[in-house]
Amino acid sequence: MADIAVVGAGIAGLASAAALSHRGHSVTVIEERTDTSSGAGISIWPNALAALDQLGLGDQVRAAGGRITAGAMRWKDGTWLRRPSGERIVTALGEPLVVLQRAALRDILTGALAPGTVVDGVAVRELSTTTTGVRLHLTDGATRDVQAVVGADGTRSVVARHLNGPLPHRYAGYTAWRGVAALAIDADLAGETMAAGAEVGHVPMGPDQTYWFATERAPEGATCPQGELAYLRTKLAAWAAPIPAMLAATDPAGVLRNDLYDRATAQRWASGPVVLVGDAAHPMRPHLGQGGCQALEDAAVLGAFVDLAPDLPRAFAGFAAFRRRRVSAIVAESRLIGRMVNLRPAALSALASRATVVLPEFAVTRHLASIAAGSAFRLPGRR
């Protein structure tokens, strides 16, 4: 069995470590941060639940969060743009999607690893190949020799740059807020509320909490002098329920604001004993809710290729070729939705959002199933 370093302890890194250690490999996860609980909540769609089932963790995740069975879209005045049946997601995707705290998902993934697997507080500065594998040069001056490396270190990945050279970022033109409200909302209102150049998502997260996000065009690096939550409470005060009450029930200290960036998908995902997973390989905008879900798919598929291939370099190459087509299409669609929501002038954004009402429900549901149904997740050798 191989000695493998996973760089990054986010969703992609922890899940990949679980998949590899489950197969008997000696895995170390190297993480720069000492607190890896970033983010408020996360939606785990049935495709990702199917991937988690392959890791033996699906039922733990299902039990840890709230379940969403419909998913609607409204205009800010409460007008319905799309109001599907109450069991739409179950019918189309095979089971409800699950919304849980990112920290809870992290704890489940970490719990699948042996104690001491995650080494935090140190980063990988650079990589170099050796006759036996890869040498990691760490920021504390130490080096670590391993037989293989999984790059799960996000959009600014050192491992991705090792394989691809510079991968510049470009500000996407808008920012996102995320938070958790101590409030239960009507399940029928789970989904998104739209306006010209802005959107708010809101989904139950257990019996007495709601996970929410909001996006808006804004200058890069901007902040709200009166506080991020105070700004949103004022801006969205006249929007339809449950948004004002939801924001009123949110702790200001728990609100996160992050500018959104585009970074090109890496051209090279694998070379020899090095492979990329998650955002390091294919960063995507959040509009389809598939960033973390595709990272979980990556981990399960990577584990399957390690089982099938005679050595890790061939497993990594097979993984990259297998995953690229599915992930690239989702990245492109997420980017397109983001551009439509944030069209300028704002009237064009409003027109694009309202135009979704003319799409037949069966067509929308069928397309959603192709992305997020449990059956949309594929392992190598299965059709």
C-alpha positions as a Markdown table, in Angstrom:
| # | Residue | x | y | z |
|---|---|---|---|---|
| 1 | Met | 0.0 | 0.0 | 0.0 |
| 2 | Ala | 1.1 | 3.5 | -0.8 |
| 3 | Asp | 2.0 | 6.5 | 1.4 |
| 4 | Ile | -0.2 | 9.3 | 0.1 |
| 5 | Ala | -0.4 | 13.0 | 1.0 |
| 6 | Val | -3.7 | 14.8 | 0.5 |
| 7 | Val | -3.1 | 18.6 | 0.4 |
| 8 | Gly | -6.1 | 20.4 | 1.8 |
| 9 | Ala | -8.7 | 19.4 | 4.5 |
| 10 | Gly | -11.8 | 20.7 | 2.9 |
| 11 | Ile | -14.6 | 18.5 | 1.6 |
| 12 | Ala | -12.6 | 17.2 | -1.4 |
| 13 | Gly | -9.5 | 16.5 | 0.7 |
| 14 | Leu | -11.2 | 14.7 | 3.6 |
| 15 | Ala | -13.5 | 12.7 | 1.4 |
| 16 | Ser | -10.6 | 11.6 | -0.8 |
| 17 | Ala | -8.5 | 10.7 | 2.2 |
| 18 | Ala | -11.5 | 8.6 | 3.5 |
| 19 | Ala | -11.7 | 6.8 | 0.1 |
| 20 | Leu | -8.0 | 6.1 | 0.0 |
| 21 | Ser | -7.5 | 5.1 | 3.6 |
| 22 | His | -10.5 | 2.7 | 3.3 |
| 23 | Arg | -8.5 | 0.9 | 0.7 |
| 24 | Gly | -5.6 | 0.4 | 3.0 |
| 25 | His | -3.3 | 3.3 | 1.9 |
| 26 | Ser | -1.4 | 5.3 | 4.5 |
| 27 | Val | -2.8 | 8.8 | 4.1 |
| 28 | Thr | -1.8 | 12.1 | 5.6 |
| 29 | Val | -3.9 | 15.3 | 5.1 |
| 30 | Ile | -1.9 | 18.5 | 5.2 |
| 31 | Glu | -3.9 | 21.7 | 5.9 |
| 32 | Glu | -2.7 | 25.2 | 6.3 |
| 33 | Arg | -5.6 | 26.4 | 8.4 |
| 34 | Thr | -6.1 | 25.4 | 12.0 |
| 35 | Asp | -9.8 | 26.0 | 11.7 |
| 36 | Thr | -11.4 | 24.2 | 8.8 |
| 37 | Ser | -15.0 | 24.9 | 9.7 |
| 38 | Ser | -15.5 | 27.6 | 7.0 |
| 39 | Gly | -19.0 | 28.1 | 5.6 |
| 40 | Ala | -22.4 | 28.1 | 7.1 |
| 41 | Gly | -24.4 | 25.3 | 5.5 |
| 42 | Ile | -24.2 | 23.1 | 2.5 |
| 43 | Ser | -26.7 | 21.3 | 0.3 |
| 44 | Ile | -26.0 | 17.7 | -0.4 |
| 45 | Trp | -27.9 | 16.6 | -3.5 |
| 46 | Pro | -28.8 | 12.9 | -4.1 |
| 47 | Asn | -25.9 | 12.5 | -6.6 |
| 48 | Ala | -23.5 | 13.4 | -3.7 |
| 49 | Leu | -25.4 | 11.2 | -1.3 |
| 50 | Ala | -24.9 | 8.3 | -3.7 |
| 51 | Ala | -21.1 | 9.1 | -3.7 |
| 52 | Leu | -21.1 | 9.2 | 0.1 |
| 53 | Asp | -22.8 | 5.8 | 0.2 |
| 54 | Gln | -19.7 | 4.5 | -1.6 |
| 55 | Leu | -17.6 | 5.9 | 1.2 |
| 56 | Gly | -20.0 | 4.3 | 3.8 |
| 57 | Leu | -21.0 | 7.7 | 5.1 |
| 58 | Gly | -24.3 | 8.5 | 3.3 |
| 59 | Asp | -26.6 | 7.5 | 6.2 |
| 60 | Gln | -24.7 | 9.6 | 8.7 |
| 61 | Val | -25.1 | 12.7 | 6.5 |
| 62 | Arg | -28.8 | 12.0 | 5.9 |
| 63 | Ala | -29.3 | 11.8 | 9.7 |
| 64 | Ala | -27.4 | 15.1 | 10.3 |
| 65 | Gly | -29.4 | 17.6 | 8.3 |
| 66 | Gly | -32.8 | 18.7 | 7.1 |
| 67 | Arg | -34.4 | 17.2 | 4.0 |
| 68 | Ile | -35.8 | 19.2 | 1.1 |
| 69 | Thr | -38.4 | 17.6 | -1.2 |
| 70 | Ala | -39.5 | 20.4 | -3.5 |
| 71 | Gly | -37.6 | 23.6 | -4.3 |
| 72 | Ala | -39.5 | 26.6 | -5.7 |
| 73 | Met | -38.6 | 30.0 | -7.2 |
| 74 | Arg | -40.4 | 33.3 | -6.6 |
| 75 | Trp | -39.9 | 37.0 | -7.4 |
| 76 | Lys | -39.1 | 39.3 | -4.5 |
| 77 | Asp | -42.8 | 40.4 | -4.2 |
| 78 | Gly | -43.8 | 36.8 | -3.5 |
| 79 | Thr | -45.0 | 36.0 | -7.1 |
| 80 | Trp | -44.3 | 32.4 | -8.0 |
| 81 | Leu | -42.0 | 31.9 | -10.9 |
| 82 | Arg | -42.0 | 28.1 | -10.4 |
| 83 | Arg | -44.0 | 26.2 | -7.9 |
| 84 | Pro | -43.5 | 22.5 | -8.3 |
| 85 | Ser | -45.2 | 19.7 | -6.5 |
| 86 | Gly | -44.2 | 19.1 | -2.9 |
| 87 | Glu | -42.4 | 15.8 | -3.7 |
| 88 | Arg | -40.7 | 17.1 | -6.9 |
| 89 | Ile | -37.2 | 16.3 | -5.8 |
| 90 | Val | -38.0 | 12.9 | -4.5 |
| 91 | Thr | -39.8 | 12.0 | -7.7 |
| 92 | Ala | -37.2 | 13.4 | -10.0 |
| 93 | Leu | -34.0 | 12.6 | -8.0 |
| 94 | Gly | -34.8 | 9.5 | -6.0 |
| 95 | Glu | -34.6 | 11.1 | -2.6 |
| 96 | Pro | -34.6 | 14.5 | -0.8 |
| 97 | Leu | -31.6 | 16.6 | -0.8 |
| 98 | Val | -30.0 | 17.1 | 2.6 |
| 99 | Val | -28.9 | 20.5 | 4.1 |
| 100 | Leu | -26.5 | 20.5 | 7.0 |
| 101 | Gln | -23.8 | 22.6 | 8.6 |
| 102 | Arg | -20.5 | 22.4 | 6.8 |
| 103 | Ala | -18.9 | 21.8 | 10.2 |
| 104 | Ala | -21.1 | 18.7 | 10.7 |
| 105 | Leu | -20.1 | 17.3 | 7.3 |
| 106 | Arg | -16.5 | 18.0 | 8.1 |
| 107 | Asp | -16.8 | 16.1 | 11.3 |
| 108 | Ile | -18.4 | 13.1 | 9.6 |
| 109 | Leu | -15.6 | 13.0 | 7.0 |
| 110 | Thr | -12.9 | 13.4 | 9.6 |
| 111 | Gly | -14.5 | 10.7 | 11.7 |
| 112 | Ala | -13.9 | 8.2 | 8.9 |
| 113 | Leu | -10.1 | 8.8 | 9.3 |
| 114 | Ala | -7.7 | 7.4 | 11.8 |
| 115 | Pro | -6.7 | 9.8 | 14.6 |
| 116 | Gly | -3.8 | 12.0 | 13.6 |
| 117 | Thr | -4.4 | 11.8 | 9.9 |
| 118 | Val | -5.0 | 15.5 | 9.6 |
| 119 | Val | -1.9 | 17.7 | 10.2 |
| 120 | Asp | -2.9 | 21.4 | 10.3 |
| 121 | Gly | -1.1 | 24.6 | 10.7 |
| 122 | Val | 1.4 | 24.0 | 7.9 |
| 123 | Ala | 1.1 | 24.5 | 4.1 |
| 124 | Val | 2.8 | 23.0 | 1.1 |
| 125 | Arg | 5.1 | 25.6 | -0.5 |
| 126 | Glu | 6.1 | 23.6 | -3.6 |
| 127 | Leu | 6.3 | 20.0 | -4.9 |
| 128 | Ser | 9.2 | 18.2 | -6.7 |
| 129 | Thr | 9.3 | 14.8 | -8.2 |
| 130 | Thr | 11.6 | 12.1 | -7.0 |
| 131 | Thr | 12.6 | 8.7 | -8.2 |
| 132 | Thr | 10.1 | 7.2 | -5.8 |
| 133 | Gly | 7.3 | 9.7 | -5.9 |
| 134 | Val | 6.9 | 13.3 | -4.7 |
| 135 | Arg | 8.7 | 15.5 | -2.3 |
| 136 | Leu | 6.6 | 18.1 | -0.5 |
| 137 | His | 8.4 | 21.3 | 0.7 |
| 138 | Leu | 6.5 | 22.7 | 3.6 |
| 139 | Thr | 6.2 | 26.2 | 5.0 |
| 140 | Asp | 7.8 | 25.2 | 8.3 |
| 141 | Gly | 11.0 | 24.3 | 6.4 |
| 142 | Ala | 10.4 | 20.5 | 6.6 |
| 143 | Thr | 10.1 | 18.2 | 3.6 |
| 144 | Arg | 7.9 | 15.1 | 3.3 |
| 145 | Asp | 8.5 | 12.3 | 0.8 |
| 146 | Val | 5.4 | 10.4 | -0.3 |
| 147 | Gln | 4.5 | 8.0 | -3.2 |
| 148 | Ala | 1.6 | 10.1 | -4.4 |
| 149 | Val | -0.2 | 13.4 | -3.9 |
| 150 | Val | -3.8 | 14.4 | -4.1 |
| 151 | Gly | -4.2 | 18.1 | -4.6 |
| 152 | Ala | -7.4 | 19.2 | -2.8 |
| 153 | Asp | -6.2 | 22.7 | -1.9 |
| 154 | Gly | -8.9 | 24.8 | -3.5 |
| 155 | Thr | -9.0 | 27.4 | -6.2 |
| 156 | Arg | -5.5 | 28.8 | -5.4 |
| 157 | Ser | -4.0 | 25.3 | -5.4 |
| 158 | Val | -0.3 | 24.9 | -5.2 |
| 159 | Val | -0.7 | 21.4 | -6.6 |
| 160 | Ala | -2.7 | 22.7 | -9.6 |
| 161 | Arg | 0.0 | 25.3 | -10.4 |
| 162 | His | 2.6 | 22.5 | -10.2 |
| 163 | Leu | 0.8 | 20.7 | -12.9 |
| 164 | Asn | -0.5 | 23.6 | -15.0 |
| 165 | Gly | 1.6 | 26.7 | -14.3 |
| 166 | Pro | -0.2 | 30.0 | -13.5 |
| 167 | Leu | -4.0 | 29.8 | -13.1 |
| 168 | Pro | -5.1 | 33.4 | -12.8 |
| 169 | His | -8.3 | 34.4 | -10.9 |
| 170 | Arg | -10.8 | 36.9 | -12.2 |
| 171 | Tyr | -13.5 | 38.6 | -10.1 |
| 172 | Ala | -16.9 | 37.5 | -11.3 |
| 173 | Gly | -18.5 | 40.8 | -10.5 |
| 174 | Tyr | -20.6 | 39.9 | -7.5 |
| 175 | Thr | -20.4 | 38.8 | -3.9 |
| 176 | Ala | -22.2 | 36.3 | -1.8 |
| 177 | Trp | -23.4 | 36.3 | 1.8 |
| 178 | Arg | -24.2 | 33.1 | 3.8 |
| 179 | Gly | -25.7 | 32.5 | 7.2 |
| 180 | Val | -27.9 | 30.4 | 9.4 |
| 181 | Ala | -31.1 | 31.7 | 10.9 |
| 182 | Ala | -32.6 | 30.3 | 14.2 |
| 183 | Leu | -36.0 | 30.0 | 12.5 |
| 184 | Ala | -38.0 | 27.3 | 10.9 |
| 185 | Ile | -39.5 | 28.2 | 7.5 |
| 186 | Asp | -42.4 | 26.6 | 5.6 |
| 187 | Ala | -41.1 | 23.8 | 3.5 |
| 188 | Asp | -43.1 | 25.0 | 0.5 |
| 189 | Leu | -40.9 | 28.2 | 0.5 |
| 190 | Ala | -37.6 | 26.3 | 0.3 |
| 191 | Gly | -35.8 | 27.5 | -2.8 |
| 192 | Glu | -34.8 | 30.9 | -4.2 |
| 193 | Thr | -36.3 | 34.4 | -4.3 |
| 194 | Met | -35.1 | 36.5 | -7.3 |
| 195 | Ala | -34.9 | 40.2 | -8.2 |
| 196 | Ala | -33.0 | 42.2 | -10.8 |
| 197 | Gly | -29.4 | 41.6 | -10.2 |
| 198 | Ala | -29.9 | 39.7 | -6.9 |
| 199 | Glu | -31.0 | 36.4 | -5.5 |
| 200 | Val | -31.7 | 34.9 | -2.1 |
| 201 | Gly | -31.7 | 31.2 | -1.3 |
| 202 | His | -33.4 | 29.7 | 1.8 |
| 203 | Val | -33.7 | 26.1 | 2.8 |
| 204 | Pro | -34.6 | 24.4 | 6.1 |
| 205 | Met | -31.7 | 22.9 | 7.9 |
| 206 | Gly | -33.2 | 20.7 | 10.5 |
| 207 | Pro | -36.4 | 21.4 | 12.5 |
| 208 | Asp | -35.5 | 24.9 | 13.8 |
| 209 | Gln | -32.8 | 26.4 | 11.5 |
| 210 | Thr | -32.7 | 27.8 | 8.0 |
| 211 | Tyr | -29.6 | 28.1 | 5.8 |
| 212 | Trp | -29.6 | 31.1 | 3.5 |
| 213 | Phe | -27.4 | 32.8 | 1.0 |
| 214 | Ala | -27.7 | 36.0 | -1.0 |
| 215 | Thr | -25.8 | 37.4 | -4.0 |
| 216 | Glu | -25.5 | 40.9 | -5.4 |
| 217 | Arg | -23.3 | 42.7 | -7.9 |
| 218 | Ala | -20.7 | 44.7 | -5.9 |
| 219 | Pro | -17.2 | 46.1 | -6.3 |
| 220 | Glu | -14.4 | 43.7 | -5.5 |
| 221 | Gly | -13.3 | 43.8 | -1.9 |
| 222 | Ala | -16.3 | 45.9 | -0.7 |
| 223 | Thr | -17.6 | 45.8 | 2.8 |
| 224 | Cys | -20.7 | 47.3 | 4.5 |
| 225 | Pro | -19.7 | 49.9 | 7.1 |
| 226 | Gln | -22.9 | 49.3 | 9.0 |
| 227 | Gly | -22.3 | 45.6 | 9.1 |
| 228 | Glu | -23.1 | 42.9 | 6.5 |
| 229 | Leu | -26.2 | 41.6 | 8.1 |
| 230 | Ala | -27.5 | 45.1 | 8.8 |
| 231 | Tyr | -27.1 | 46.0 | 5.2 |
| 232 | Leu | -29.0 | 42.9 | 4.1 |
| 233 | Arg | -31.8 | 43.5 | 6.6 |
| 234 | Thr | -32.3 | 47.0 | 5.1 |
| 235 | Lys | -31.9 | 46.1 | 1.5 |
| 236 | Leu | -34.3 | 43.1 | 1.7 |
| 237 | Ala | -36.8 | 44.5 | 4.2 |
| 238 | Ala | -39.6 | 44.7 | 1.6 |
| 239 | Trp | -38.9 | 41.3 | 0.1 |
| 240 | Ala | -41.5 | 38.5 | 0.6 |
| 241 | Ala | -41.6 | 36.2 | 3.6 |
| 242 | Pro | -39.6 | 34.4 | 4.9 |
| 243 | Ile | -36.7 | 36.7 | 4.1 |
| 244 | Pro | -37.1 | 39.6 | 6.6 |
| 245 | Ala | -37.9 | 37.3 | 9.5 |
| 246 | Met | -35.1 | 35.0 | 8.4 |
| 247 | Leu | -32.5 | 37.8 | 8.5 |
| 248 | Ala | -33.9 | 39.0 | 11.8 |
| 249 | Ala | -33.3 | 35.6 | 13.3 |
| 250 | Thr | -29.7 | 35.5 | 12.1 |
| 251 | Asp | -26.7 | 36.1 | 14.4 |
| 252 | Pro | -24.5 | 38.9 | 12.8 |
| 253 | Ala | -21.4 | 37.1 | 14.0 |
| 254 | Gly | -22.2 | 34.1 | 11.9 |
| 255 | Val | -22.7 | 35.9 | 8.6 |
| 256 | Leu | -20.0 | 35.2 | 6.0 |
| 257 | Arg | -19.3 | 37.4 | 2.9 |
| 258 | Asn | -17.1 | 36.2 | 0.0 |
| 259 | Asp | -16.5 | 37.7 | -3.3 |
| 260 | Leu | -16.9 | 35.2 | -6.1 |
| 261 | Tyr | -14.1 | 34.5 | -8.6 |
| 262 | Asp | -13.7 | 32.6 | -11.8 |
| 263 | Arg | -10.6 | 30.5 | -12.3 |
| 264 | Ala | -10.2 | 28.4 | -15.4 |
| 265 | Thr | -10.6 | 24.7 | -15.0 |
| 266 | Ala | -7.2 | 23.1 | -14.9 |
| 267 | Gln | -6.1 | 21.7 | -18.2 |
| 268 | Arg | -4.1 | 18.9 | -16.5 |
| 269 | Trp | -5.8 | 17.1 | -13.6 |
| 270 | Ala | -3.2 | 14.3 | -13.3 |
| 271 | Ser | 0.4 | 13.6 | -14.1 |
| 272 | Gly | 2.2 | 10.6 | -12.8 |
| 273 | Pro | 1.8 | 10.3 | -9.0 |
| 274 | Val | -0.1 | 13.6 | -8.7 |
| 275 | Val | -3.8 | 14.2 | -9.1 |
| 276 | Leu | -6.3 | 17.1 | -8.5 |
| 277 | Val | -9.8 | 16.9 | -7.0 |
| 278 | Gly | -12.5 | 19.4 | -6.2 |
| 279 | Asp | -11.9 | 23.1 | -6.6 |
| 280 | Ala | -8.2 | 22.6 | -7.3 |
| 281 | Ala | -9.3 | 20.9 | -10.6 |
| 282 | His | -12.6 | 22.4 | -11.4 |
| 283 | Pro | -13.8 | 25.5 | -9.4 |
| 284 | Met | -17.4 | 26.4 | -10.1 |
| 285 | Arg | -19.8 | 29.1 | -9.2 |
| 286 | Pro | -22.4 | 28.2 | -6.5 |
| 287 | His | -25.7 | 28.5 | -8.6 |
| 288 | Leu | -26.3 | 24.8 | -9.0 |
| 289 | Gly | -25.2 | 23.8 | -5.5 |
| 290 | Gln | -22.8 | 21.3 | -6.9 |
| 291 | Gly | -19.3 | 22.5 | -5.8 |
| 292 | Gly | -19.1 | 20.3 | -2.7 |
| 293 | Cys | -21.3 | 17.6 | -4.4 |
| 294 | Gln | -18.9 | 17.2 | -7.3 |
| 295 | Ala | -16.0 | 17.1 | -4.8 |
| 296 | Leu | -17.7 | 14.1 | -3.1 |
| 297 | Glu | -18.2 | 12.5 | -6.5 |
| 298 | Asp | -14.5 | 13.0 | -7.2 |
| 299 | Ala | -13.5 | 11.2 | -4.0 |
| 300 | Ala | -15.7 | 8.2 | -4.6 |
| 301 | Val | -14.6 | 7.9 | -8.2 |
| 302 | Leu | -11.0 | 8.3 | -7.3 |
| 303 | Gly | -11.3 | 5.4 | -4.8 |
| 304 | Ala | -12.9 | 3.2 | -7.5 |
| 305 | Phe | -10.1 | 3.9 | -10.0 |
| 306 | Val | -7.5 | 3.1 | -7.3 |
| 307 | Asp | -9.2 | -0.3 | -7.0 |
| 308 | Leu | -9.3 | -0.9 | -10.7 |
| 309 | Ala | -5.9 | 0.3 | -11.9 |
| 310 | Pro | -2.6 | -1.6 | -11.4 |
| 311 | Asp | -0.8 | 1.5 | -9.9 |
| 312 | Leu | -1.6 | 5.0 | -8.7 |
| 313 | Pro | -0.4 | 6.9 | -11.8 |
| 314 | Arg | -2.7 | 4.9 | -14.1 |
| 315 | Ala | -5.5 | 5.2 | -11.5 |
| 316 | Phe | -5.1 | 9.0 | -11.4 |
| 317 | Ala | -5.0 | 9.3 | -15.2 |
| 318 | Gly | -8.2 | 7.2 | -15.5 |
| 319 | Phe | -9.9 | 9.3 | -12.9 |
| 320 | Ala | -9.1 | 12.5 | -14.7 |
| 321 | Ala | -10.3 | 11.2 | -18.1 |
| 322 | Phe | -13.5 | 9.8 | -16.6 |
| 323 | Arg | -14.5 | 12.8 | -14.6 |
| 324 | Arg | -13.7 | 15.7 | -17.0 |
| 325 | Arg | -16.7 | 15.4 | -19.2 |
| 326 | Arg | -19.4 | 15.5 | -16.5 |
| 327 | Val | -17.8 | 18.1 | -14.4 |
| 328 | Ser | -16.9 | 20.4 | -17.2 |
| 329 | Ala | -20.6 | 20.6 | -18.3 |
| 330 | Ile | -21.7 | 21.5 | -14.7 |
| 331 | Val | -19.0 | 24.2 | -14.4 |
| 332 | Ala | -20.1 | 25.8 | -17.6 |
| 333 | Glu | -23.8 | 25.8 | -16.6 |
| 334 | Ser | -23.0 | 27.3 | -13.2 |
| 335 | Arg | -21.1 | 30.1 | -14.8 |
| 336 | Leu | -23.9 | 30.7 | -17.3 |
| 337 | Ile | -26.5 | 31.0 | -14.6 |
| 338 | Gly | -24.3 | 33.4 | -12.7 |
| 339 | Arg | -24.0 | 35.6 | -15.7 |
| 340 | Met | -27.7 | 35.6 | -16.3 |
| 341 | Val | -28.6 | 36.5 | -12.7 |
| 342 | Asn | -26.1 | 39.4 | -12.8 |
| 343 | Leu | -26.7 | 40.8 | -16.3 |
| 344 | Arg | -26.3 | 44.5 | -16.8 |
| 345 | Pro | -28.4 | 46.6 | -17.0 |
| 346 | Ala | -30.4 | 45.0 | -14.2 |
| 347 | Ala | -33.6 | 45.0 | -16.4 |
| 348 | Leu | -31.9 | 42.2 | -18.5 |
| 349 | Ser | -31.3 | 40.2 | -15.3 |
| 350 | Ala | -34.9 | 40.6 | -14.4 |
| 351 | Leu | -36.1 | 39.5 | -17.8 |
| 352 | Ala | -33.8 | 36.4 | -17.8 |
| 353 | Ser | -35.0 | 35.4 | -14.3 |
| 354 | Arg | -38.7 | 35.8 | -15.2 |
| 355 | Ala | -38.3 | 34.0 | -18.4 |
| 356 | Thr | -37.7 | 30.7 | -16.6 |
| 357 | Val | -41.4 | 30.5 | -15.9 |
| 358 | Val | -42.0 | 29.6 | -19.6 |
| 359 | Leu | -39.9 | 26.5 | -19.4 |
| 360 | Pro | -42.0 | 23.3 | -19.0 |
| 361 | Glu | -41.7 | 21.7 | -15.6 |
| 362 | Phe | -41.0 | 18.3 | -17.1 |
| 363 | Ala | -38.0 | 19.7 | -19.0 |
| 364 | Val | -36.6 | 21.5 | -15.9 |
| 365 | Thr | -37.0 | 18.4 | -13.8 |
| 366 | Arg | -35.4 | 16.1 | -16.4 |
| 367 | His | -32.4 | 18.4 | -16.7 |
| 368 | Leu | -32.1 | 18.7 | -12.9 |
| 369 | Ala | -32.1 | 14.9 | -12.7 |
| 370 | Ser | -29.3 | 14.6 | -15.2 |
| 371 | Ile | -27.1 | 16.7 | -12.8 |
| 372 | Ala | -28.3 | 15.8 | -9.3 |
| 373 | Ala | -30.2 | 12.5 | -9.2 |
| 374 | Gly | -28.7 | 9.6 | -7.4 |
| 375 | Ser | -28.5 | 7.8 | -10.7 |
| 376 | Ala | -26.5 | 10.7 | -12.2 |
| 377 | Phe | -23.5 | 9.7 | -10.2 |
| 378 | Arg | -21.5 | 7.1 | -12.1 |
| 379 | Leu | -18.6 | 4.9 | -11.1 |
| 380 | Pro | -16.3 | 3.5 | -13.8 |
| 381 | Gly | -17.6 | 0.4 | -15.4 |
| 382 | Arg | -21.2 | 1.2 | -14.7 |
| 383 | Arg | -23.8 | 2.5 | -17.2 |
